[in-house]
Amino acid sequence: MDFFDGNKSLNTILLLITTIIVAKLISSFIIPKSRKRLPPILPGWPIVGGLFRFLKGPIFMLREEYPKLGGVFTLKIFHKNITFLIGPEVSAHFFKAPETDLSQQEVYQFNVPTFGPGVVFDVDYSVRQEQFRFFTEALRVNKLKSYVNQMVSEAEDYFSKWGSSGEVDLKYELEHLIILTASRCLLGREVRDKLFDDVSALFHDLDNGMLPISVLFPYLPIPAHRRRDNARKKLAEIFASIISSRKDSNKSEDDMLQCFIDSKYKDGRPTTEAEVTGLLIAALFAGQHTSSITSTWTGAYLLCNKQYLSGVVEEQKNLMAKHGDRVDHDVLAEMDVLYRCIKEALRLHPPLIMLLRSSHSDFSVTTREGKEYDIPKGHIVATSPAFANRLPHIFNEPDKYDPDRYAVGREEDKAAGAFSYISFGGGRHGCLGEPFAYLQIKAIWSHLLRNFEFELLSPFPEIDWNAMVVGVKGKVMVRYKRRELSVNQ
């Protein structure tokens, strides 16, 4: 009996071991094939993968692959996997996931030499959230109202120097005006009145130090990076002097610089001079390009679409009949027709063509065709406003300039959900400066529409795909003639 029971126990143990081994084999070879629904992988070269296709231009790659693969696929570059999520059906997790799941910090480290140490992507998420709170407080409605007065004043002063008629490069003029306006609203009166040329030149070197190669090798010892680092050092010295002067004199100004000086962390610690400088640089980088590029595209489209040009001019007449010559925050808020024209230019030409995150956990998405894919931890996750904003199942005739698509009754930007229109991103990391940008562009174009007639002389501009922030290629030459818009015209 004892021998039999011993054999029986041994047989039981052997059966249990065999069962465990078989189960592990099944889980290793069978279950992953049925459960791990990885996205399709784009073909590429050995070792480098799809690097050359990506450098040729991600938009061109998306145009080729989206019709074949749909909204989810993976591109391998060296040892990295970049998984694209294109369209609102699959990008909700991209915009809504917490930082612990999808992080900005790793993928945007190349900004650290430009913005500087101790700010934005050089700090952990909790500190970064507090610094974003500083931005939010600096862009509250009461602050925006004071900024608008400065925007309007800068536009009036700048265009007063134009003659009764002439020819100008609209792109250059708008870029120059917007850096002037940004200097006044963001960097402070000291920079605008006394140090504009110096600071502008330094920002130019800083800007030119942001190259495609900088994304992969931000500290590569090349001339552009050396000029960037030298400019960053000099800017820090200039702002340290301004901050110290304001503190010593107890002088307070109505600008973003002052907001950052007065900001405090939750533990009561005030911002340092280095942090204030870094936050200002980040703010200028985020806003300057978007506003100047979108202002230029808005003008080019209006001058090529007379029906929409007539619409925004008529809107200005109606507002003048209601408010006279007054242009302030509340009057700009009533410019719905102009708002839609700006928004449509921004849909067709978002300056940031790629948004990136680093995945810290596995997640799944379901495409509009019903296919389910598992995105593994460790992938870089990407979406593209420039491509997603032209999806034909969301936007009717997506390549056509049609501001009326946002009018009540159509609202194509909301038809497929919250993330149908993503020029300013969305969700947890939506652009904090969106209201500022719209007010700035409205302030400029309301002044131009009321005071000038325009004719586009050069061909409609092309897209400069080679720039880090994608904008307008070449000059945009226009002929202007001064006028004074009347409600009776």
C-alpha positions as CSV (number, residue, x, y, z in Angstrom):
1,M,0.0,0.0,0.0
2,D,2.8,2.4,0.9
3,F,4.7,1.6,-2.3
4,F,1.5,2.1,-4.4
5,D,0.8,5.4,-2.7
6,G,4.4,6.6,-3.3
7,N,4.1,5.7,-7.0
8,K,0.8,7.5,-7.1
9,S,2.3,10.6,-5.6
10,L,5.3,10.5,-7.9
11,N,3.0,10.1,-10.9
12,T,0.9,13.0,-9.7
13,I,4.1,15.2,-9.4
14,L,5.3,14.1,-12.9
15,L,1.9,14.9,-14.4
16,L,1.9,18.3,-12.7
17,I,5.4,19.1,-14.0
18,T,4.4,18.0,-17.5
19,T,1.3,20.1,-17.4
20,I,3.3,23.2,-16.3
21,I,5.8,22.7,-19.1
22,V,3.1,22.2,-21.7
23,A,1.3,25.3,-20.4
24,K,4.5,27.4,-20.7
25,L,5.1,26.1,-24.2
26,I,1.5,27.1,-25.2
27,S,1.9,30.5,-23.6
28,S,5.2,31.1,-25.4
29,F,4.3,30.0,-28.9
30,I,0.5,30.0,-29.3
31,I,-1.0,32.7,-27.1
32,P,1.3,35.6,-28.2
33,K,0.3,34.9,-31.8
34,S,-3.4,35.1,-31.0
35,R,-3.3,37.9,-28.4
36,K,-0.3,40.1,-29.4
37,R,-1.8,42.0,-32.3
38,L,1.2,44.1,-33.1
39,P,0.8,46.8,-35.7
40,P,2.2,46.2,-39.2
41,I,5.9,47.1,-39.6
42,L,7.1,49.2,-42.6
43,P,9.8,47.5,-44.6
44,G,13.3,49.0,-44.1
45,W,17.0,48.5,-44.5
46,P,19.1,46.3,-42.2
47,I,20.2,48.1,-39.0
48,V,18.9,51.6,-40.0
49,G,15.4,50.4,-40.7
50,G,13.2,53.2,-42.1
51,L,15.6,56.1,-41.3
52,F,15.9,57.3,-44.9
53,R,12.2,57.3,-45.5
54,F,11.7,59.2,-42.3
55,L,14.3,61.8,-43.1
56,K,12.9,62.2,-46.6
57,G,9.8,63.5,-44.9
58,P,7.3,61.8,-42.5
59,I,4.3,63.4,-44.3
60,F,5.4,61.8,-47.6
61,M,5.8,58.4,-45.9
62,L,2.3,58.8,-44.3
63,R,0.7,59.6,-47.6
64,E,2.2,56.4,-49.1
65,E,1.4,54.0,-46.2
66,Y,-1.9,55.2,-44.7
67,P,-4.0,54.1,-47.7
68,K,-2.3,50.6,-47.5
69,L,-2.0,50.1,-43.7
70,G,-4.6,52.4,-42.2
71,G,-4.1,54.5,-39.1
72,V,-1.8,52.3,-37.1
73,F,1.7,51.0,-38.1
74,T,5.3,50.9,-36.9
75,L,8.5,52.3,-38.3
76,K,11.8,50.9,-37.1
77,I,14.8,53.3,-36.9
78,F,17.9,51.5,-35.5
79,H,16.7,49.9,-32.3
80,K,13.7,52.3,-31.9
81,N,10.1,51.5,-32.8
82,I,7.9,54.5,-33.8
83,T,4.3,53.6,-33.9
84,F,2.0,56.1,-35.7
85,L,-1.6,56.6,-34.5
86,I,-3.4,58.6,-37.2
87,G,-7.0,59.7,-36.8
88,P,-9.3,60.4,-33.9
89,E,-10.4,56.8,-33.7
90,V,-7.0,55.7,-32.5
91,S,-5.3,58.8,-31.1
92,A,-7.5,59.4,-28.1
93,H,-5.1,57.5,-25.8
94,F,-2.3,59.6,-27.2
95,F,-3.9,62.8,-26.0
96,K,-5.6,61.6,-22.8
97,A,-3.1,59.2,-21.3
98,P,-1.4,60.3,-18.1
99,E,2.3,61.1,-18.1
100,T,3.1,57.8,-16.3
101,D,1.8,56.0,-19.4
102,L,2.8,58.3,-22.3
103,S,5.6,60.7,-21.5
104,Q,6.8,63.8,-23.3
105,Q,10.1,64.1,-21.4
106,E,12.2,61.5,-23.1
107,V,11.3,62.4,-26.7
108,Y,11.7,66.2,-26.3
109,Q,15.1,66.1,-24.6
110,F,16.6,67.8,-27.6
111,N,15.0,71.1,-26.4
112,V,17.0,71.2,-23.2
113,P,20.1,73.0,-24.7
114,T,17.8,75.7,-26.1
115,F,15.4,76.2,-23.2
116,G,18.1,75.6,-20.6
117,P,18.5,73.6,-17.4
118,G,15.8,73.3,-14.8
119,V,12.8,74.0,-16.9
120,V,10.1,72.1,-19.0
121,F,11.7,68.9,-20.3
122,D,14.7,69.0,-17.9
123,V,12.6,68.5,-14.8
124,D,10.3,65.7,-13.6
125,Y,6.6,65.8,-14.3
126,S,5.5,67.2,-11.0
127,V,7.8,70.3,-11.4
128,R,6.9,70.6,-15.1
129,Q,3.2,70.7,-14.1
130,E,3.9,73.6,-11.7
131,Q,5.8,75.4,-14.4
132,F,2.9,74.9,-16.8
133,R,0.7,76.4,-14.1
134,F,2.9,79.5,-14.3
135,F,2.1,79.7,-18.1
136,T,-1.6,79.3,-17.4
137,E,-1.7,82.1,-14.9
138,A,0.3,84.3,-17.3
139,L,-2.4,83.7,-20.0
140,R,-5.6,84.3,-17.9
141,V,-8.2,86.4,-19.5
142,N,-7.3,89.5,-17.5
143,K,-3.7,89.2,-18.7
144,L,-4.8,88.5,-22.2
145,K,-6.8,91.8,-22.2
146,S,-3.7,93.8,-21.4
147,Y,-1.6,91.9,-24.0
148,V,-4.2,92.7,-26.7
149,N,-3.8,96.4,-26.0
150,Q,-0.1,96.0,-26.6
151,M,-0.7,93.9,-29.7
152,V,-3.0,96.5,-31.2
153,S,-0.5,99.3,-30.4
154,E,2.4,97.4,-32.0
155,A,0.4,96.7,-35.2
156,E,-0.7,100.4,-35.5
157,D,2.8,101.6,-35.0
158,Y,4.4,99.1,-37.4
159,F,2.0,99.6,-40.3
160,S,2.0,103.4,-39.8
161,K,5.5,103.3,-41.4
162,W,4.1,101.9,-44.6
163,G,3.5,104.3,-47.4
164,S,0.3,105.1,-49.3
165,S,1.1,102.1,-51.6
166,G,3.9,99.7,-52.2
167,E,5.1,96.2,-52.5
168,V,6.3,94.1,-49.6
169,D,7.2,90.5,-48.6
170,L,4.2,89.8,-46.4
171,K,6.0,86.8,-44.8
172,Y,9.0,89.0,-43.7
173,E,6.7,91.9,-42.5
174,L,4.6,89.6,-40.3
175,E,7.6,87.7,-38.9
176,H,9.1,91.1,-37.9
177,L,5.9,92.5,-36.4
178,I,5.3,89.3,-34.4
179,I,8.8,89.3,-32.8
180,L,8.2,92.9,-31.9
181,T,4.8,92.1,-30.3
182,A,6.2,89.0,-28.5
183,S,9.1,91.2,-27.2
184,R,6.6,93.6,-25.7
185,C,4.0,91.1,-24.3
186,L,6.3,88.4,-23.2
187,L,9.9,89.6,-22.8
188,G,9.1,93.0,-21.4
189,R,9.4,96.7,-22.1
190,E,13.1,96.8,-21.3
191,V,13.8,94.4,-24.3
192,R,11.3,96.1,-26.6
193,D,12.5,99.6,-26.0
194,K,16.2,99.2,-25.5
195,L,17.5,95.7,-26.3
196,F,15.3,94.5,-29.2
197,D,18.1,94.3,-31.8
198,D,20.5,92.5,-29.5
199,V,17.9,90.1,-28.1
200,S,16.4,89.5,-31.6
201,A,19.9,88.6,-33.0
202,L,20.5,86.2,-30.1
203,F,17.1,84.5,-30.6
204,H,18.0,84.1,-34.3
205,D,21.1,82.2,-33.3
206,L,19.1,80.2,-30.8
207,D,16.5,79.4,-33.4
208,N,19.1,78.4,-36.0
209,G,20.6,76.0,-33.5
210,M,17.5,73.8,-33.7
211,L,18.3,71.6,-36.7
212,P,17.0,68.1,-37.7
213,I,20.2,66.6,-36.6
214,S,19.7,68.3,-33.2
215,V,16.8,65.9,-32.5
216,L,19.2,63.0,-32.5
217,F,22.4,64.7,-31.4
218,P,21.5,67.9,-29.5
219,Y,25.1,68.3,-28.1
220,L,27.0,67.6,-31.3
221,P,29.9,70.1,-31.5
222,I,28.9,71.8,-34.7
223,P,29.1,75.6,-35.4
224,A,25.2,76.0,-35.2
225,H,25.2,74.4,-31.8
226,R,28.1,76.5,-30.6
227,R,26.3,79.7,-31.7
228,R,23.2,78.4,-30.0
229,D,25.0,77.8,-26.7
230,N,26.7,81.2,-26.8
231,A,23.4,83.0,-27.5
232,R,21.7,81.1,-24.7
233,K,24.5,82.2,-22.3
234,K,24.2,85.9,-23.3
235,L,20.4,85.8,-23.1
236,A,20.6,84.5,-19.5
237,E,22.9,87.4,-18.6
238,I,20.6,90.0,-20.1
239,F,17.5,88.6,-18.4
240,A,19.4,88.2,-15.1
241,S,20.1,91.9,-15.2
242,I,16.5,92.9,-16.0
243,I,15.1,90.6,-13.3
244,S,17.6,92.0,-10.7
245,S,16.7,95.6,-11.7
246,R,13.0,95.0,-11.4
247,K,13.4,93.4,-8.0
248,D,15.7,96.1,-6.7
249,S,13.3,98.9,-7.7
250,N,10.2,97.0,-6.8
251,K,9.1,97.9,-10.3
252,S,6.2,95.8,-11.7
253,E,5.3,95.5,-15.4
254,D,2.3,94.0,-17.2
255,D,4.0,91.2,-19.2
256,M,4.8,87.6,-19.0
257,L,8.3,88.2,-17.7
258,Q,6.7,89.8,-14.6
259,C,4.3,86.9,-14.2
260,F,7.2,84.4,-14.1
261,I,9.2,86.6,-11.6
262,D,6.2,86.7,-9.3
263,S,5.4,82.9,-9.6
264,K,5.9,80.6,-6.7
265,Y,6.0,76.8,-6.4
266,K,3.5,75.1,-4.1
267,D,6.2,74.8,-1.4
268,G,6.5,78.6,-1.5
269,R,9.8,78.7,-3.4
270,P,10.1,81.6,-5.9
271,T,11.3,81.1,-9.4
272,T,15.0,81.6,-10.0
273,E,16.5,83.9,-12.6
274,A,17.6,80.8,-14.7
275,E,14.1,79.4,-14.5
276,V,12.5,82.7,-15.6
277,T,14.8,82.9,-18.5
278,G,14.2,79.3,-19.6
279,L,10.4,79.7,-19.3
280,L,10.5,82.9,-21.4
281,I,12.6,81.2,-24.1
282,A,10.2,78.3,-24.2
283,A,7.2,80.7,-24.4
284,L,8.7,82.6,-27.3
285,F,9.7,79.5,-29.2
286,A,6.2,78.1,-28.8
287,G,4.4,81.2,-29.9
288,Q,6.5,83.1,-32.4
289,H,6.6,80.6,-35.2
290,T,3.0,79.5,-34.9
291,S,1.7,83.1,-35.0
292,S,4.0,84.3,-37.9
293,I,3.5,81.2,-40.0
294,T,-0.3,81.1,-39.5
295,S,-0.6,84.9,-40.1
296,T,1.1,84.5,-43.5
297,W,-0.9,81.5,-44.6
298,T,-4.1,83.3,-43.5
299,G,-3.2,86.2,-45.7
300,A,-2.2,84.1,-48.7
301,Y,-5.5,82.2,-48.6
302,L,-7.7,85.3,-48.2
303,L,-6.0,87.0,-51.1
304,C,-6.6,83.9,-53.3
305,N,-10.2,83.4,-52.2
306,K,-12.2,86.6,-52.8
307,Q,-15.4,85.3,-51.3
308,Y,-13.8,84.8,-47.9
309,L,-11.8,88.1,-48.2
310,S,-15.2,89.8,-48.7
311,G,-16.6,88.0,-45.7
312,V,-13.9,89.2,-43.3
313,V,-14.0,92.7,-44.6
314,E,-17.8,92.8,-44.2
315,E,-17.3,91.5,-40.6
316,Q,-15.0,94.4,-39.9
317,K,-17.5,96.9,-41.3
318,N,-20.2,95.5,-39.0
319,L,-17.9,95.7,-35.9
320,M,-17.0,99.2,-36.8
321,A,-20.7,100.2,-37.0
322,K,-21.2,98.6,-33.6
323,H,-18.0,99.6,-31.8
324,G,-16.4,102.4,-33.8
325,D,-12.6,102.2,-34.2
326,R,-12.2,100.4,-30.8
327,V,-10.3,97.1,-31.0
328,D,-9.8,95.3,-27.8
329,H,-10.1,91.8,-26.3
330,D,-13.9,91.8,-26.4
331,V,-14.1,93.2,-30.0
332,L,-11.6,90.6,-31.2
333,A,-13.7,87.9,-29.5
334,E,-16.6,88.8,-31.8
335,M,-14.6,88.2,-35.0
336,D,-16.0,84.8,-35.8
337,V,-15.6,84.9,-39.6
338,L,-11.9,85.9,-39.2
339,Y,-11.5,83.2,-36.6
340,R,-12.7,80.5,-39.0
341,C,-10.4,81.8,-41.7
342,I,-7.4,81.6,-39.4
343,K,-8.5,78.2,-38.1
344,E,-8.7,76.8,-41.6
345,A,-5.3,78.0,-42.5
346,L,-4.0,76.4,-39.4
347,R,-5.8,73.1,-40.3
348,L,-4.1,73.0,-43.6
349,H,-0.7,74.1,-42.3
350,P,0.0,73.3,-38.7
351,P,3.5,74.4,-37.9
352,L,4.2,71.3,-35.8
353,I,3.7,68.3,-38.2
354,M,4.7,65.6,-35.6
355,L,3.8,65.1,-32.0
356,L,5.6,62.4,-30.0
357,R,5.3,60.5,-26.7
358,S,7.3,57.7,-25.1
359,S,5.2,54.7,-24.0
360,H,5.8,53.5,-20.5
361,S,3.0,50.8,-20.5
362,D,1.2,48.5,-23.0
363,F,-2.0,49.8,-24.4
364,S,-4.5,48.8,-27.2
365,V,-6.3,50.8,-29.9
366,T,-9.1,49.9,-32.3
367,T,-9.1,51.4,-35.8
368,R,-12.2,52.7,-37.6
369,E,-12.2,49.4,-39.6
370,G,-12.5,47.4,-36.3
371,K,-8.9,46.1,-36.2
372,E,-7.3,45.9,-32.8
373,Y,-3.6,46.5,-32.2
374,D,-1.5,46.2,-29.0
375,I,1.2,48.9,-28.7
376,P,4.0,47.6,-26.5
377,K,5.8,49.4,-23.7
378,G,8.9,51.1,-25.0
379,H,7.6,52.3,-28.3
380,I,7.7,55.9,-29.3
381,V,4.2,56.9,-30.2
382,A,3.6,59.5,-32.9
383,T,0.7,61.4,-34.4
384,S,0.7,64.0,-37.2
385,P,-1.5,67.1,-37.2
386,A,-0.5,67.9,-40.7
387,F,-1.7,64.5,-42.0
388,A,-4.6,63.9,-39.6
389,N,-6.1,67.3,-40.4
390,R,-6.6,66.3,-44.0
391,L,-8.3,62.9,-43.5
392,P,-11.2,62.7,-46.1
393,H,-13.5,60.7,-43.8
394,I,-13.5,63.7,-41.4
395,F,-13.1,66.8,-43.6
396,N,-15.1,67.2,-46.8
397,E,-12.6,68.0,-49.7
398,P,-9.8,68.1,-47.2
399,D,-7.3,69.9,-49.4
400,K,-9.7,72.8,-50.1
401,Y,-9.6,76.0,-48.1
402,D,-13.1,76.2,-46.7
403,P,-13.5,78.1,-43.4
404,D,-17.3,77.5,-43.5
405,R,-16.6,73.9,-42.5
406,Y,-16.5,75.2,-38.9
407,A,-19.8,77.1,-39.1
408,V,-22.8,76.1,-37.0
409,G,-24.5,73.2,-38.7
410,R,-21.4,71.7,-40.2
411,E,-18.7,71.8,-37.5
412,E,-16.5,69.2,-39.3
413,D,-13.8,69.6,-36.6
414,K,-16.1,67.9,-34.1
415,A,-17.9,65.4,-36.3
416,A,-15.6,62.5,-35.5
417,G,-14.9,63.3,-31.9
418,A,-12.8,65.4,-29.7
419,F,-9.5,64.9,-31.6
420,S,-10.6,65.4,-35.2
421,Y,-8.8,68.8,-35.4
422,I,-5.4,68.7,-33.7
423,S,-3.5,71.8,-34.9
424,F,-3.0,72.8,-31.3
425,G,-2.7,69.2,-30.0
426,G,-5.3,68.4,-27.4
427,G,-6.1,66.6,-24.2
428,R,-3.6,66.8,-21.3
429,H,-0.9,68.5,-23.4
430,G,-3.1,70.9,-25.5
431,C,-1.3,74.1,-26.3
432,L,-1.7,76.7,-23.5
433,G,-1.0,79.5,-25.9
434,E,-3.9,78.9,-28.3
435,P,-6.0,81.9,-27.1
436,F,-2.9,84.2,-27.2
437,A,-2.1,83.1,-30.8
438,Y,-5.6,83.7,-32.1
439,L,-5.8,87.1,-30.5
440,Q,-2.5,88.1,-31.9
441,I,-3.3,87.0,-35.5
442,K,-6.8,88.6,-35.2
443,A,-5.3,91.9,-34.0
444,I,-2.9,92.0,-36.9
445,W,-5.4,91.1,-39.6
446,S,-8.2,93.3,-38.3
447,H,-5.8,96.2,-38.6
448,L,-4.7,95.2,-42.1
449,L,-8.3,94.6,-43.4
450,R,-9.4,98.0,-42.1
451,N,-6.5,100.0,-43.5
452,F,-5.2,98.3,-46.7
453,E,-6.3,96.7,-49.9
454,F,-4.0,93.8,-51.1
455,E,-3.1,92.0,-54.2
456,L,-0.9,88.8,-54.2
457,L,1.9,89.2,-56.7
458,S,3.9,86.0,-56.2
459,P,2.5,82.5,-56.9
460,F,0.6,80.9,-54.0
461,P,3.4,79.9,-51.5
462,E,4.8,76.4,-51.1
463,I,5.4,74.5,-47.9
464,D,8.9,74.5,-46.5
465,W,9.1,70.9,-45.4
466,N,12.8,71.3,-44.6
467,A,12.3,73.5,-41.6
468,M,12.0,72.2,-38.1
469,V,8.8,74.2,-37.7
470,V,7.1,73.8,-41.1
471,G,6.2,77.1,-42.6
472,V,6.1,79.1,-45.8
473,K,8.8,78.6,-48.4
474,G,10.2,81.7,-50.0
475,K,8.7,85.2,-50.3
476,V,5.1,86.1,-50.3
477,M,5.1,89.4,-52.3
478,V,2.0,91.5,-52.2
479,R,1.0,95.0,-53.5
480,Y,-0.8,97.1,-50.9
481,K,-2.8,100.4,-51.2
482,R,-3.7,102.3,-48.1
483,R,-7.4,102.9,-47.4
484,E,-9.6,103.7,-44.5
485,L,-12.5,101.2,-44.3
486,S,-15.9,102.9,-43.8
487,V,-19.1,101.2,-42.7
488,N,-20.7,102.9,-45.7
489,Q,-18.4,101.3,-48.3
